[in-house]
């Protein structure tokens, strides 16, 4: 049985970061479909995921495709990957977090996507 990934290779490149969370930078596109609004950019660090969860599964697929690199229990984005705001925030924060992505991702001025009215 094949499950559709929630984190997947980005179809676009040359994006400039407009949102940030911990050691990750992303490009938020309000006009994209809900599951495709966030693109994690090169150099973003993703914390250790739950090895029994979908984030781990998707990151392992992306690692095998050359989009992320395993660094111990963490991952580093090598080529942009796309997902929902909450899914990407959960990948950035690691095991134990089930964040509301619109609250977690912040613009350069410190405002969350939600607080800026960009949800």
SVG drawing of the C-alpha trace seen along z (x, -y; Angstrom):
<svg xmlns="http://www.w3.org/2000/svg" viewBox="-6 -44 31 46">
<polyline fill="none" stroke="black" stroke-width="0.4" points="0.0,0.0 1.4,-3.4 0.7,-6.4 0.9,-9.8 3.7,-11.8 2.9,-15.0 6.5,-16.3 7.7,-16.1 10.3,-17.5 9.4,-21.0 8.5,-21.7 10.0,-25.2 13.3,-26.6 15.0,-30.0 12.6,-31.0 13.7,-33.6 13.0,-32.9 10.1,-34.9 9.4,-32.9 11.6,-31.4 11.4,-28.8 14.4,-27.8 17.2,-26.7 14.9,-26.6 13.9,-29.1 11.0,-28.7 8.9,-30.3 5.2,-30.8 2.8,-31.0 -0.7,-31.9 -2.1,-31.3 -0.9,-27.6 -3.1,-24.6 -3.2,-24.1 -0.8,-21.1 1.7,-23.0 1.9,-26.4 5.3,-26.0 8.6,-25.3 11.6,-24.5 14.7,-25.9 18.3,-24.7 20.2,-24.6 17.1,-24.2 17.7,-21.9 15.0,-19.4 15.0,-17.9 14.8,-14.2 11.3,-12.9 9.3,-10.1 10.7,-7.0 7.2,-5.5 5.5,-8.6 4.8,-9.9 7.5,-12.7 10.2,-10.1 8.8,-8.1 8.7,-11.1 12.1,-12.4 13.7,-9.0 12.1,-8.9 13.5,-12.5 16.9,-11.4 17.0,-8.5 16.0,-11.0 18.8,-13.4 16.6,-16.2 17.6,-16.0 20.8,-14.7 20.9,-12.7 23.0,-14.3 22.9,-12.0 19.3,-11.9 18.5,-15.2 18.1,-16.1 19.4,-19.0 17.5,-20.2 19.7,-20.0 17.0,-20.8 13.7,-22.5 10.9,-20.4 7.2,-21.3 4.3,-20.6 1.7,-22.2 2.6,-24.9 1.9,-22.5 3.6,-19.5 6.8,-21.5 6.7,-23.1 6.4,-19.6 9.4,-18.5 11.5,-21.5 10.6,-21.1 10.9,-17.3 9.4,-14.5 6.8,-15.5 5.5,-18.6 2.1,-18.9 2.3,-22.6 -0.1,-25.0 2.1,-26.0 0.4,-29.3 1.3,-30.3 4.9,-28.9 6.3,-30.2 7.3,-33.9 8.0,-36.6 11.2,-38.6 9.4,-41.2 8.6,-38.5 4.9,-38.3 3.4,-34.8 1.6,-34.0 -1.6,-34.0 -1.0,-37.3 -0.1,-39.0 -3.5,-37.9 -1.8,-35.9 -3.5,-32.5"/>
</svg>
